[in-house]
Amino acid sequence: MAATRRHFLRSAVTTAVAAGAVAGTAPLAPAAEKAPPAGTAGTAGSPGSAGQAGRTSANGWPIPTAPPDADGSVWTCPVPGTGFGIEVAIGDVEAILVHVVRRFHYEVETLRAGDVTGYRSPATTKGYETNHASGTAIDIRPDAYPPGAKGGFFAPQLAVIRAILADTEGVVTWGGDFPHPDESHFQIDVPPTSPKVKQVADRIRTWNTTPGRGAGVTQDPRNRS
């Protein structure tokens, strides 16, 4: 496979899509997604986040009482160039998980609306799946890569997945590495107090605004700066 590429991302709540996105792709129109209310655009679970019930998911992140796109920390966030959005915690988590989905879309296999599941109600989750309830986990094509099944990806695809994980410096864990594999699953695997969350999110945002680091641009995989 060609050298891994880094993709232009833009936060749905704080930024607009930068120039230099892949030719032929278009971000969602501004009106396509609701904007979160003022004062909730920080890292989910930080002081000022609305609707926290005191419950936390398996990774330690707060589970909001409000449903997605309401007065809480989980919102539908566009994935630029795909035509769809994902329900995840806004702020730093959003920047990281959108990055995961976008690289997967361009470098592993093309995704369509309905292929990615983010938020799930706490009532429908248990164990590591409770991370969906805090908006800190996603499942990519779960019907194609069901829990318990292993070997769903070819070696070149696995190499890209490893490169995506390397981008996050341990902040994101892949379910394919679980003892009971879940190859569709990606989750934030550090608590909200970890400084690495903001560090990784800020670095991804820098890639957004740096010419030559967008989707479709070949990068030397050894250059992680």
PyRosetta script that sets phi, psi and omega in degrees:
from pyrosetta import init, pose_from_sequence

init()
pose = pose_from_sequence("MAATRRHFLRSAVTTAVAAGAVAGTAPLAPAAEKAPPAGTAGTAGSPGSAGQAGRTSANGWPIPTAPPDADGSVWTCPVPGTGFGIEVAIGDVEAILVHVVRRFHYEVETLRAGDVTGYRSPATTKGYETNHASGTAIDIRPDAYPPGAKGGFFAPQLAVIRAILADTEGVVTWGGDFPHPDESHFQIDVPPTSPKVKQVADRIRTWNTTPGRGAGVTQDPRNRS")
pose.set_psi(1, 147.3)
pose.set_omega(1, 177.6)
pose.set_phi(2, -60.2)
pose.set_psi(2, 164.3)
pose.set_omega(2, 179.1)
pose.set_phi(3, -55.4)
pose.set_psi(3, 145.0)
pose.set_omega(3, -177.4)
pose.set_phi(4, -64.1)
pose.set_psi(4, 152.7)
pose.set_omega(4, -177.9)
pose.set_phi(5, -118.5)
pose.set_psi(5, 150.5)
pose.set_omega(5, 171.9)
pose.set_phi(6, -102.6)
pose.set_psi(6, 146.9)
pose.set_omega(6, -172.5)
pose.set_phi(7, -113.7)
pose.set_psi(7, 145.8)
pose.set_omega(7, 174.1)
pose.set_phi(8, -66.3)
pose.set_psi(8, 127.9)
pose.set_omega(8, 174.5)
pose.set_phi(9, -125.0)
pose.set_psi(9, 152.6)
pose.set_omega(9, 170.5)
pose.set_phi(10, -139.8)
pose.set_psi(10, 133.1)
pose.set_omega(10, 178.4)
pose.set_phi(11, -64.4)
pose.set_psi(11, 133.3)
pose.set_omega(11, -177.9)
pose.set_phi(12, -68.0)
pose.set_psi(12, -23.9)
pose.set_omega(12, -174.2)
pose.set_phi(13, -105.3)
pose.set_psi(13, -11.8)
pose.set_omega(13, -174.9)
pose.set_phi(14, -125.4)
pose.set_psi(14, -15.4)
pose.set_omega(14, -172.6)
pose.set_phi(15, -143.0)
pose.set_psi(15, 168.7)
pose.set_omega(15, 172.5)
pose.set_phi(16, -110.4)
pose.set_psi(16, 157.9)
pose.set_omega(16, -175.8)
pose.set_phi(17, -63.3)
pose.set_psi(17, 130.4)
pose.set_omega(17, -176.6)
pose.set_phi(18, -74.7)
pose.set_psi(18, 157.3)
pose.set_omega(18, 174.4)
pose.set_phi(19, -65.9)
pose.set_psi(19, 147.3)
pose.set_omega(19, 177.6)
pose.set_phi(20, 105.3)
pose.set_psi(20, 9.4)
pose.set_omega(20, 176.7)
pose.set_phi(21, -67.8)
pose.set_psi(21, 166.0)
pose.set_omega(21, -175.6)
pose.set_phi(22, -56.4)
pose.set_psi(22, 133.5)
pose.set_omega(22, 178.9)
pose.set_phi(23, -61.5)
pose.set_psi(23, 137.6)
pose.set_omega(23, 178.4)
pose.set_phi(24, 89.5)
pose.set_psi(24, -6.0)
pose.set_omega(24, 175.0)
pose.set_phi(25, -108.3)
pose.set_psi(25, 151.4)
pose.set_omega(25, -178.4)
pose.set_phi(26, -132.9)
pose.set_psi(26, 136.9)
pose.set_omega(26, 176.4)
pose.set_phi(27, -69.9)
pose.set_psi(27, 163.2)
pose.set_omega(27, 174.8)
pose.set_phi(28, -61.6)
pose.set_psi(28, 144.2)
pose.set_omega(28, 176.7)
pose.set_phi(29, -63.0)
pose.set_psi(29, 148.9)
pose.set_omega(29, -177.0)
pose.set_phi(30, -53.9)
pose.set_psi(30, -31.3)
pose.set_omega(30, -176.3)
pose.set_phi(31, -83.6)
pose.set_psi(31, -4.0)
pose.set_omega(31, -173.9)
pose.set_phi(32, -72.2)
pose.set_psi(32, -25.2)
pose.set_omega(32, -179.3)
pose.set_phi(33, -126.0)
pose.set_psi(33, 147.9)
pose.set_omega(33, 176.3)
pose.set_phi(34, -75.0)
pose.set_psi(34, 145.2)
pose.set_omega(34, 176.9)
pose.set_phi(35, -90.5)
pose.set_psi(35, 142.3)
pose.set_omega(35, 178.3)
pose.set_phi(36, -68.9)
pose.set_psi(36, 155.2)
pose.set_omega(36, -179.6)
pose.set_phi(37, -65.0)
pose.set_psi(37, 155.7)
pose.set_omega(37, 179.7)
pose.set_phi(38, -57.5)
pose.set_psi(38, 139.6)
pose.set_omega(38, 176.4)
pose.set_phi(39, 91.4)
pose.set_psi(39, 0.6)
pose.set_omega(39, -179.5)
pose.set_phi(40, -116.2)
pose.set_psi(40, 13.6)
pose.set_omega(40, -173.1)
pose.set_phi(41, -89.5)
pose.set_psi(41, 9.9)
pose.set_omega(41, 177.0)
pose.set_phi(42, -84.8)
pose.set_psi(42, -170.2)
pose.set_omega(42, 178.0)
pose.set_phi(43, -63.0)
pose.set_psi(43, 133.5)
pose.set_omega(43, 178.6)
pose.set_phi(44, -58.3)
pose.set_psi(44, 137.1)
pose.set_omega(44, 179.8)
pose.set_phi(45, 90.5)
pose.set_psi(45, -6.4)
pose.set_omega(45, 178.3)
pose.set_phi(46, -79.0)
pose.set_psi(46, 163.6)
pose.set_omega(46, 177.5)
pose.set_phi(47, -55.3)
pose.set_psi(47, 133.4)
pose.set_omega(47, -179.3)
pose.set_phi(48, 101.5)
pose.set_psi(48, -13.7)
pose.set_omega(48, 176.1)
pose.set_phi(49, -66.8)
pose.set_psi(49, 138.9)
pose.set_omega(49, -172.8)
pose.set_phi(50, -87.5)
pose.set_psi(50, 147.8)
pose.set_omega(50, 165.7)
pose.set_phi(51, 75.3)
pose.set_psi(51, 26.3)
pose.set_omega(51, 178.9)
pose.set_phi(52, -79.9)
pose.set_psi(52, 135.8)
pose.set_omega(52, -174.9)
pose.set_phi(53, -101.0)
pose.set_psi(53, -1.0)
pose.set_omega(53, -175.8)
pose.set_phi(54, 90.2)
pose.set_psi(54, -9.6)
pose.set_omega(54, 176.5)
pose.set_phi(55, -84.8)
pose.set_psi(55, 149.4)
pose.set_omega(55, 177.7)
pose.set_phi(56, -129.8)
pose.set_psi(56, 155.1)
pose.set_omega(56, 175.9)
pose.set_phi(57, -83.2)
pose.set_psi(57, 177.8)
pose.set_omega(57, -174.4)
pose.set_phi(58, -58.5)
pose.set_psi(58, -28.9)
pose.set_omega(58, -179.6)
pose.set_phi(59, -89.6)
pose.set_psi(59, 4.9)
pose.set_omega(59, 175.2)
pose.set_phi(60, 92.2)
pose.set_psi(60, 4.1)
pose.set_omega(60, -179.1)
pose.set_phi(61, -88.5)
pose.set_psi(61, 145.1)
pose.set_omega(61, -176.3)
pose.set_phi(62, -68.7)
pose.set_psi(62, 141.0)
pose.set_omega(62, 176.4)
pose.set_phi(63, -95.3)
pose.set_psi(63, 118.9)
pose.set_omega(63, -178.1)
pose.set_phi(64, -72.6)
pose.set_psi(64, 151.4)
pose.set_omega(64, 174.8)
pose.set_phi(65, -81.2)
pose.set_psi(65, -28.1)
pose.set_omega(65, -178.3)
pose.set_phi(66, -80.2)
pose.set_psi(66, 144.7)
pose.set_omega(66, 175.9)
pose.set_phi(67, -70.7)
pose.set_psi(67, 168.4)
pose.set_omega(67, 178.2)
pose.set_phi(68, -55.8)
pose.set_psi(68, 145.9)
pose.set_omega(68, 177.2)
pose.set_phi(69, 65.6)
pose.set_psi(69, 22.5)
pose.set_omega(69, 174.5)
pose.set_phi(70, -115.6)
pose.set_psi(70, -151.0)
pose.set_omega(70, -175.7)
pose.set_phi(71, -89.5)
pose.set_psi(71, 60.6)
pose.set_omega(71, -178.1)
pose.set_phi(72, -141.5)
pose.set_psi(72, -161.4)
pose.set_omega(72, -174.5)
pose.set_phi(73, -98.8)
pose.set_psi(73, -6.5)
pose.set_omega(73, -179.0)
pose.set_phi(74, -107.8)
pose.set_psi(74, 125.7)
pose.set_omega(74, -178.2)
pose.set_phi(75, -137.5)
pose.set_psi(75, 159.0)
pose.set_omega(75, 173.7)
pose.set_phi(76, -76.7)
pose.set_psi(76, 115.3)
pose.set_omega(76, -174.3)
pose.set_phi(77, -112.1)
pose.set_psi(77, 122.9)
pose.set_omega(77, -178.4)
pose.set_phi(78, -62.3)
pose.set_psi(78, 146.1)
pose.set_omega(78, 170.6)
pose.set_phi(79, -105.4)
pose.set_psi(79, 99.7)
pose.set_omega(79, -172.3)
pose.set_phi(80, -53.7)
pose.set_psi(80, 135.0)
pose.set_omega(80, 177.8)
pose.set_phi(81, 90.1)
pose.set_psi(81, -8.6)
pose.set_omega(81, -177.7)
pose.set_phi(82, -102.3)
pose.set_psi(82, -25.5)
pose.set_omega(82, -176.4)
pose.set_phi(83, 85.8)
pose.set_psi(83, 6.8)
pose.set_omega(83, 177.6)
pose.set_phi(84, -139.5)
pose.set_psi(84, 170.2)
pose.set_omega(84, 178.0)
pose.set_phi(85, -123.5)
pose.set_psi(85, 168.4)
pose.set_omega(85, 177.8)
pose.set_phi(86, -128.0)
pose.set_psi(86, 143.9)
pose.set_omega(86, -179.5)
pose.set_phi(87, -88.0)
pose.set_psi(87, 102.0)
pose.set_omega(87, -177.9)
pose.set_phi(88, -140.5)
pose.set_psi(88, 169.2)
pose.set_omega(88, 177.3)
pose.set_phi(89, -66.8)
pose.set_psi(89, 131.0)
pose.set_omega(89, -177.5)
pose.set_phi(90, -73.2)
pose.set_psi(90, 160.6)
pose.set_omega(90, 178.3)
pose.set_phi(91, 97.5)
pose.set_psi(91, -134.9)
pose.set_omega(91, -174.7)
pose.set_phi(92, -65.5)
pose.set_psi(92, -40.6)
pose.set_omega(92, 178.2)
pose.set_phi(93, -59.9)
pose.set_psi(93, -44.4)
pose.set_omega(93, 178.2)
pose.set_phi(94, -55.5)
pose.set_psi(94, -49.6)
pose.set_omega(94, -177.9)
pose.set_phi(95, -57.3)
pose.set_psi(95, -40.7)
pose.set_omega(95, -176.5)
pose.set_phi(96, -73.3)
pose.set_psi(96, -48.8)
pose.set_omega(96, -176.1)
pose.set_phi(97, -71.1)
pose.set_psi(97, -33.8)
pose.set_omega(97, 173.8)
pose.set_phi(98, -62.4)
pose.set_psi(98, -38.4)
pose.set_omega(98, 176.6)
pose.set_phi(99, -59.7)
pose.set_psi(99, -45.5)
pose.set_omega(99, 179.1)
pose.set_phi(100, -59.1)
pose.set_psi(100, -48.6)
pose.set_omega(100, -177.5)
pose.set_phi(101, -65.3)
pose.set_psi(101, -40.2)
pose.set_omega(101, -175.8)
pose.set_phi(102, -69.1)
pose.set_psi(102, -42.5)
pose.set_omega(102, 176.9)
pose.set_phi(103, -64.2)
pose.set_psi(103, -40.7)
pose.set_omega(103, 178.0)
pose.set_phi(104, -59.5)
pose.set_psi(104, -44.6)
pose.set_omega(104, -178.0)
pose.set_phi(105, -59.7)
pose.set_psi(105, -44.4)
pose.set_omega(105, -175.5)
pose.set_phi(106, -85.3)
pose.set_psi(106, -25.4)
pose.set_omega(106, -169.7)
pose.set_phi(107, -118.2)
pose.set_psi(107, -18.5)
pose.set_omega(107, 179.1)
pose.set_phi(108, -105.7)
pose.set_psi(108, -62.1)
pose.set_omega(108, 173.8)
pose.set_phi(109, -161.3)
pose.set_psi(109, 149.1)
pose.set_omega(109, -176.9)
pose.set_phi(110, -65.8)
pose.set_psi(110, 132.6)
pose.set_omega(110, -179.9)
pose.set_phi(111, -107.4)
pose.set_psi(111, 153.4)
pose.set_omega(111, 179.0)
pose.set_phi(112, -129.4)
pose.set_psi(112, 167.3)
pose.set_omega(112, 177.9)
pose.set_phi(113, -53.2)
pose.set_psi(113, 133.3)
pose.set_omega(113, -179.3)
pose.set_phi(114, 94.4)
pose.set_psi(114, -10.0)
pose.set_omega(114, -178.7)
pose.set_phi(115, -80.3)
pose.set_psi(115, -19.0)
pose.set_omega(115, -175.6)
pose.set_phi(116, -120.0)
pose.set_psi(116, 126.6)
pose.set_omega(116, 176.0)
pose.set_phi(117, -107.0)
pose.set_psi(117, 126.2)
pose.set_omega(117, 175.7)
pose.set_phi(118, -105.2)
pose.set_psi(118, -102.1)
pose.set_omega(118, -178.0)
pose.set_phi(119, -59.2)
pose.set_psi(119, 139.4)
pose.set_omega(119, 169.1)
pose.set_phi(120, -135.6)
pose.set_psi(120, 146.3)
pose.set_omega(120, -179.2)
pose.set_phi(121, -61.0)
pose.set_psi(121, 141.0)
pose.set_omega(121, 177.4)
pose.set_phi(122, -54.9)
pose.set_psi(122, -29.9)
pose.set_omega(122, -178.0)
pose.set_phi(123, -67.6)
pose.set_psi(123, -17.7)
pose.set_omega(123, -177.0)
pose.set_phi(124, -105.5)
pose.set_psi(124, 8.2)
pose.set_omega(124, -174.2)
pose.set_phi(125, -126.0)
pose.set_psi(125, 157.3)
pose.set_omega(125, 171.9)
pose.set_phi(126, -155.4)
pose.set_psi(126, 159.9)
pose.set_omega(126, -179.5)
pose.set_phi(127, 59.9)
pose.set_psi(127, -140.2)
pose.set_omega(127, -178.2)
pose.set_phi(128, -64.5)
pose.set_psi(128, -20.2)
pose.set_omega(128, 179.3)
pose.set_phi(129, -67.8)
pose.set_psi(129, -16.5)
pose.set_omega(129, 176.3)
pose.set_phi(130, -63.8)
pose.set_psi(130, -16.8)
pose.set_omega(130, 177.2)
pose.set_phi(131, -64.1)
pose.set_psi(131, -23.9)
pose.set_omega(131, 173.2)
pose.set_phi(132, -63.7)
pose.set_psi(132, -35.7)
pose.set_omega(132, -176.1)
pose.set_phi(133, -67.9)
pose.set_psi(133, -23.8)
pose.set_omega(133, 176.3)
pose.set_phi(134, -95.0)
pose.set_psi(134, 2.6)
pose.set_omega(134, 179.7)
pose.set_phi(135, 75.3)
pose.set_psi(135, 21.2)
pose.set_omega(135, -175.6)
pose.set_phi(136, -113.4)
pose.set_psi(136, 18.2)
pose.set_omega(136, 177.9)
pose.set_phi(137, -144.6)
pose.set_psi(137, 152.0)
pose.set_omega(137, 176.3)
pose.set_phi(138, -136.1)
pose.set_psi(138, 151.0)
pose.set_omega(138, 169.7)
pose.set_phi(139, -116.9)
pose.set_psi(139, 125.3)
pose.set_omega(139, 179.0)
pose.set_phi(140, -103.8)
pose.set_psi(140, 115.7)
pose.set_omega(140, -179.1)
pose.set_phi(141, 50.9)
pose.set_psi(141, 58.9)
pose.set_omega(141, -177.2)
pose.set_phi(142, -62.2)
pose.set_psi(142, -27.4)
pose.set_omega(142, 178.3)
pose.set_phi(143, -69.3)
pose.set_psi(143, -30.1)
pose.set_omega(143, -179.7)
pose.set_phi(144, -82.1)
pose.set_psi(144, -27.4)
pose.set_omega(144, -177.4)
pose.set_phi(145, -127.4)
pose.set_psi(145, 72.3)
pose.set_omega(145, -173.8)
pose.set_phi(146, -72.9)
pose.set_psi(146, 155.6)
pose.set_omega(146, 177.0)
pose.set_phi(147, -56.3)
pose.set_psi(147, 139.0)
pose.set_omega(147, 179.5)
pose.set_phi(148, 95.9)
pose.set_psi(148, -21.4)
pose.set_omega(148, -179.7)
pose.set_phi(149, -90.7)
pose.set_psi(149, 140.6)
pose.set_omega(149, -179.9)
pose.set_phi(150, -130.8)
pose.set_psi(150, 152.7)
pose.set_omega(150, 178.4)
pose.set_phi(151, 89.2)
pose.set_psi(151, 24.4)
pose.set_omega(151, -178.3)
pose.set_phi(152, -77.4)
pose.set_psi(152, -10.8)
pose.set_omega(152, -176.5)
pose.set_phi(153, -119.1)
pose.set_psi(153, 145.6)
pose.set_omega(153, 173.0)
pose.set_phi(154, -74.3)
pose.set_psi(154, 162.3)
pose.set_omega(154, -177.5)
pose.set_phi(155, -55.8)
pose.set_psi(155, -43.8)
pose.set_omega(155, 178.2)
pose.set_phi(156, -62.7)
pose.set_psi(156, -35.1)
pose.set_omega(156, 177.3)
pose.set_phi(157, -68.0)
pose.set_psi(157, -40.5)
pose.set_omega(157, 177.5)
pose.set_phi(158, -62.2)
pose.set_psi(158, -36.7)
pose.set_omega(158, 178.6)
pose.set_phi(159, -62.0)
pose.set_psi(159, -39.0)
pose.set_omega(159, 177.9)
pose.set_phi(160, -67.6)
pose.set_psi(160, -43.3)
pose.set_omega(160, 178.7)
pose.set_phi(161, -58.7)
pose.set_psi(161, -41.2)
pose.set_omega(161, 177.7)
pose.set_phi(162, -64.3)
pose.set_psi(162, -37.6)
pose.set_omega(162, 178.5)
pose.set_phi(163, -67.1)
pose.set_psi(163, -38.5)
pose.set_omega(163, 177.1)
pose.set_phi(164, -62.4)
pose.set_psi(164, -45.8)
pose.set_omega(164, 178.6)
pose.set_phi(165, -62.1)
pose.set_psi(165, -38.1)
pose.set_omega(165, 178.2)
pose.set_phi(166, -62.4)
pose.set_psi(166, -34.9)
pose.set_omega(166, 176.5)
pose.set_phi(167, -56.5)
pose.set_psi(167, -33.2)
pose.set_omega(167, -173.8)
pose.set_phi(168, -92.1)
pose.set_psi(168, -4.2)
pose.set_omega(168, 174.5)
pose.set_phi(169, 52.2)
pose.set_psi(169, 42.5)
pose.set_omega(169, 176.7)
pose.set_phi(170, 88.7)
pose.set_psi(170, -5.4)
pose.set_omega(170, 177.9)
pose.set_phi(171, -69.4)
pose.set_psi(171, -34.4)
pose.set_omega(171, 179.2)
pose.set_phi(172, -108.2)
pose.set_psi(172, 135.7)
pose.set_omega(172, 174.5)
pose.set_phi(173, -113.7)
pose.set_psi(173, 144.5)
pose.set_omega(173, 179.4)
pose.set_phi(174, -101.9)
pose.set_psi(174, 133.8)
pose.set_omega(174, -179.9)
pose.set_phi(175, -64.2)
pose.set_psi(175, -17.5)
pose.set_omega(175, 176.1)
pose.set_phi(176, -65.0)
pose.set_psi(176, -16.8)
pose.set_omega(176, 177.9)
pose.set_phi(177, -94.8)
pose.set_psi(177, -0.9)
pose.set_omega(177, 178.5)
pose.set_phi(178, -70.2)
pose.set_psi(178, 153.0)
pose.set_omega(178, 174.5)
pose.set_phi(179, -55.3)
pose.set_psi(179, -41.3)
pose.set_omega(179, 171.1)
pose.set_phi(180, -103.7)
pose.set_psi(180, 98.3)
pose.set_omega(180, -167.4)
pose.set_phi(181, -62.5)
pose.set_psi(181, 146.6)
pose.set_omega(181, 174.5)
pose.set_phi(182, -141.2)
pose.set_psi(182, 83.2)
pose.set_omega(182, -167.8)
pose.set_phi(183, -70.5)
pose.set_psi(183, -11.4)
pose.set_omega(183, 176.5)
pose.set_phi(184, -85.4)
pose.set_psi(184, -12.3)
pose.set_omega(184, -165.0)
pose.set_phi(185, -97.1)
pose.set_psi(185, 131.5)
pose.set_omega(185, 172.3)
pose.set_phi(186, -131.5)
pose.set_psi(186, 135.5)
pose.set_omega(186, -177.1)
pose.set_phi(187, -142.6)
pose.set_psi(187, 151.2)
pose.set_omega(187, 167.9)
pose.set_phi(188, -66.9)
pose.set_psi(188, 127.9)
pose.set_omega(188, -171.6)
pose.set_phi(189, -119.6)
pose.set_psi(189, 21.4)
pose.set_omega(189, 173.3)
pose.set_phi(190, -128.4)
pose.set_psi(190, 156.4)
pose.set_omega(190, -179.4)
pose.set_phi(191, -73.7)
pose.set_psi(191, 165.6)
pose.set_omega(191, -178.9)
pose.set_phi(192, -65.3)
pose.set_psi(192, -16.6)
pose.set_omega(192, 178.1)
pose.set_phi(193, -80.5)
pose.set_psi(193, -9.5)
pose.set_omega(193, -177.3)
pose.set_phi(194, -70.4)
pose.set_psi(194, 126.6)
pose.set_omega(194, 178.1)
pose.set_phi(195, -67.1)
pose.set_psi(195, -17.3)
pose.set_omega(195, -178.3)
pose.set_phi(196, -66.4)
pose.set_psi(196, -26.6)
pose.set_omega(196, -179.7)
pose.set_phi(197, -60.6)
pose.set_psi(197, -51.2)
pose.set_omega(197, 179.4)
pose.set_phi(198, -67.4)
pose.set_psi(198, -38.7)
pose.set_omega(198, -179.8)
pose.set_phi(199, -60.2)
pose.set_psi(199, -47.0)
pose.set_omega(199, -179.7)
pose.set_phi(200, -67.5)
pose.set_psi(200, -43.3)
pose.set_omega(200, 179.9)
pose.set_phi(201, -61.9)
pose.set_psi(201, -41.9)
pose.set_omega(201, 179.2)
pose.set_phi(202, -64.9)
pose.set_psi(202, -37.8)
pose.set_omega(202, 179.2)
pose.set_phi(203, -66.2)
pose.set_psi(203, -39.3)
pose.set_omega(203, 176.8)
pose.set_phi(204, -63.8)
pose.set_psi(204, -41.0)
pose.set_omega(204, 178.0)
pose.set_phi(205, -63.7)
pose.set_psi(205, -34.8)
pose.set_omega(205, 176.4)
pose.set_phi(206, -64.0)
pose.set_psi(206, -41.8)
pose.set_omega(206, 175.8)
pose.set_phi(207, -58.7)
pose.set_psi(207, -36.2)
pose.set_omega(207, 179.3)
pose.set_phi(208, -54.4)
pose.set_psi(208, -41.1)
pose.set_omega(208, -169.6)
pose.set_phi(209, -103.9)
pose.set_psi(209, 8.6)
pose.set_omega(209, -179.8)
pose.set_phi(210, -102.8)
pose.set_psi(210, 114.2)
pose.set_omega(210, 178.3)
pose.set_phi(211, -56.2)
pose.set_psi(211, 139.4)
pose.set_omega(211, 179.4)
pose.set_phi(212, 89.8)
pose.set_psi(212, -0.5)
pose.set_omega(212, 178.2)
pose.set_phi(213, -115.5)
pose.set_psi(213, 16.1)
pose.set_omega(213, -176.0)
pose.set_phi(214, -87.7)
pose.set_psi(214, 179.6)
pose.set_omega(214, 178.9)
pose.set_phi(215, -59.5)
pose.set_psi(215, 135.8)
pose.set_omega(215, 178.8)
pose.set_phi(216, 89.6)
pose.set_psi(216, -2.2)
pose.set_omega(216, 179.0)
pose.set_phi(217, -97.4)
pose.set_psi(217, 122.5)
pose.set_omega(217, 179.8)
pose.set_phi(218, -70.8)
pose.set_psi(218, 130.7)
pose.set_omega(218, 179.9)
pose.set_phi(219, -122.7)
pose.set_psi(219, 151.2)
pose.set_omega(219, 171.5)
pose.set_phi(220, -72.6)
pose.set_psi(220, 116.6)
pose.set_omega(220, -176.3)
pose.set_phi(221, -62.4)
pose.set_psi(221, -15.6)
pose.set_omega(221, 179.1)
pose.set_phi(222, -80.8)
pose.set_psi(222, -12.7)
pose.set_omega(222, -179.0)
pose.set_phi(223, -93.4)
pose.set_psi(223, 100.6)
pose.set_omega(223, -176.1)
pose.set_phi(224, -100.1)
pose.set_psi(224, 5.6)
pose.set_omega(224, -175.1)
pose.set_phi(225, -74.4)
pose.dump_pdb("model.pdb")
